[in-house]
Amino acid sequence: AIKDKKLRGQLSAREQLYGKSATVAAKVDK
């Protein structure tokens, strides 16, 4: 369960990073 939590945390952190870069790219496009 502990390993699962760590993996989920890493995935959510990556998703947040990708989301931020995606919004930045969208702003640059406009």
N, CA, C and O atoms as CSV, one atom per row, in Angstrom:
chain,resi,resn,atom,element,x,y,z
A,1,ALA,N,N,0.847,-1.202,0.000
A,1,ALA,CA,C,0.000,0.000,0.000
A,1,ALA,C,C,0.883,1.253,0.000
A,1,ALA,O,O,0.573,2.243,-0.664
A,2,ILE,N,N,1.995,1.195,0.761
A,2,ILE,CA,C,2.882,2.371,0.820
A,2,ILE,C,C,3.475,2.640,-0.574
A,2,ILE,O,O,3.517,3.779,-1.039
A,3,LYS,N,N,3.928,1.565,-1.221
A,3,LYS,CA,C,4.502,1.729,-2.571
A,3,LYS,C,C,3.453,2.334,-3.498
A,3,LYS,O,O,3.749,3.232,-4.286
A,4,ASP,N,N,2.222,1.830,-3.393
A,4,ASP,CA,C,1.138,2.320,-4.239
A,4,ASP,C,C,0.964,3.828,-4.047
A,4,ASP,O,O,0.818,4.578,-5.012
A,5,LYS,N,N,0.981,4.253,-2.787
A,5,LYS,CA,C,0.797,5.679,-2.491
A,5,LYS,C,C,1.912,6.495,-3.146
A,5,LYS,O,O,1.655,7.539,-3.746
A,6,LYS,N,N,3.154,6.009,-3.027
A,6,LYS,CA,C,4.290,6.746,-3.606
A,6,LYS,C,C,4.120,6.850,-5.118
A,6,LYS,O,O,4.317,7.919,-5.698
A,7,LEU,N,N,3.757,5.742,-5.752
A,7,LEU,CA,C,3.597,5.752,-7.212
A,7,LEU,C,C,2.496,6.738,-7.609
A,7,LEU,O,O,2.654,7.509,-8.555
A,8,ARG,N,N,1.389,6.703,-6.881
A,8,ARG,CA,C,0.283,7.612,-7.207
A,8,ARG,C,C,0.725,9.061,-7.037
A,8,ARG,O,O,0.370,9.919,-7.845
A,9,GLY,N,N,1.496,9.335,-5.993
A,9,GLY,CA,C,1.969,10.704,-5.762
A,9,GLY,C,C,2.846,11.161,-6.915
A,9,GLY,O,O,2.727,12.296,-7.378
A,10,GLN,N,N,3.723,10.286,-7.379
A,10,GLN,CA,C,4.604,10.649,-8.493
A,10,GLN,C,C,3.779,10.915,-9.746
A,10,GLN,O,O,4.044,11.868,-10.480
A,11,LEU,N,N,2.779,10.073,-9.988
A,11,LEU,CA,C,1.951,10.243,-11.186
A,11,LEU,C,C,1.197,11.568,-11.130
A,11,LEU,O,O,1.171,12.306,-12.115
A,12,SER,N,N,0.586,11.873,-9.992
A,12,SER,CA,C,-0.177,13.122,-9.879
A,12,SER,C,C,0.760,14.315,-10.030
A,12,SER,O,O,0.391,15.317,-10.641
A,13,ALA,N,N,1.965,14.218,-9.481
A,13,ALA,CA,C,2.925,15.322,-9.598
A,13,ALA,C,C,3.270,15.521,-11.068
A,13,ALA,O,O,3.345,16.653,-11.547
A,14,ARG,N,N,3.481,14.412,-11.784
A,14,ARG,CA,C,3.810,14.521,-13.218
A,14,ARG,C,C,2.642,15.129,-13.967
A,14,ARG,O,O,2.836,15.982,-14.834
A,15,GLU,N,N,1.433,14.703,-13.645
A,15,GLU,CA,C,0.249,15.240,-14.327
A,15,GLU,C,C,0.166,16.746,-14.119
A,15,GLU,O,O,-0.147,17.487,-15.051
A,16,GLN,N,N,0.447,17.202,-12.894
A,16,GLN,CA,C,0.397,18.637,-12.614
A,16,GLN,C,C,1.442,19.368,-13.452
A,16,GLN,O,O,1.163,20.431,-14.007
A,17,LEU,N,N,2.647,18.799,-13.544
A,17,LEU,CA,C,3.715,19.431,-14.330
A,17,LEU,C,C,3.287,19.518,-15.791
A,17,LEU,O,O,3.422,20.569,-16.417
A,18,TYR,N,N,2.769,18.413,-16.338
A,18,TYR,CA,C,2.343,18.408,-17.735
A,18,TYR,C,C,1.206,19.420,-17.935
A,18,TYR,O,O,1.168,20.127,-18.942
A,19,GLY,N,N,0.295,19.481,-16.982
A,19,GLY,CA,C,-0.827,20.413,-17.094
A,19,GLY,C,C,-0.321,21.845,-17.135
A,19,GLY,O,O,-0.792,22.649,-17.939
A,20,LYS,N,N,0.634,22.167,-16.275
A,20,LYS,CA,C,1.187,23.533,-16.248
A,20,LYS,C,C,1.851,23.860,-17.575
A,20,LYS,O,O,1.592,24.918,-18.149
A,21,SER,N,N,2.709,22.965,-18.075
A,21,SER,CA,C,3.403,23.223,-19.339
A,21,SER,C,C,2.388,23.313,-20.481
A,21,SER,O,O,2.582,24.079,-21.425
A,22,ALA,N,N,1.312,22.538,-20.398
A,22,ALA,CA,C,0.290,22.569,-21.443
A,22,ALA,C,C,-0.407,23.931,-21.457
A,22,ALA,O,O,-0.629,24.504,-22.524
A,23,THR,N,N,-0.751,24.451,-20.275
A,23,THR,CA,C,-1.426,25.755,-20.220
A,23,THR,C,C,-0.475,26.843,-20.712
A,23,THR,O,O,-0.894,27.769,-21.407
A,24,VAL,N,N,0.795,26.733,-20.355
A,24,VAL,CA,C,1.782,27.727,-20.803
A,24,VAL,C,C,1.878,27.689,-22.324
A,24,VAL,O,O,1.921,28.738,-22.967
A,25,ALA,N,N,1.913,26.495,-22.903
A,25,ALA,CA,C,2.008,26.363,-24.359
A,25,ALA,C,C,0.761,26.957,-25.001
A,25,ALA,O,O,0.846,27.608,-26.042
A,26,ALA,N,N,-0.397,26.736,-24.384
A,26,ALA,CA,C,-1.645,27.281,-24.931
A,26,ALA,C,C,-1.585,28.806,-24.916
A,26,ALA,O,O,-2.005,29.455,-25.875
A,27,LYS,N,N,-1.069,29.375,-23.840
A,27,LYS,CA,C,-0.967,30.843,-23.745
A,27,LYS,C,C,-0.037,31.370,-24.835
A,27,LYS,O,O,-0.320,32.395,-25.455
A,28,VAL,N,N,1.061,30.673,-25.065
A,28,VAL,CA,C,2.018,31.109,-26.098
A,28,VAL,C,C,1.357,31.031,-27.476
A,28,VAL,O,O,1.567,31.898,-28.325
A,29,ASP,N,N,0.549,29.976,-27.687
A,29,ASP,CA,C,-0.122,29.825,-28.987
A,29,ASP,C,C,-1.003,31.028,-29.280
A,29,ASP,O,O,-1.017,31.543,-30.399
A,30,LYS,N,N,-1.747,31.477,-28.256
A,30,LYS,CA,C,-2.646,32.620,-28.452
A,30,LYS,C,C,-1.796,33.860,-28.673
A,30,LYS,O,O,-2.333,34.951,-28.861
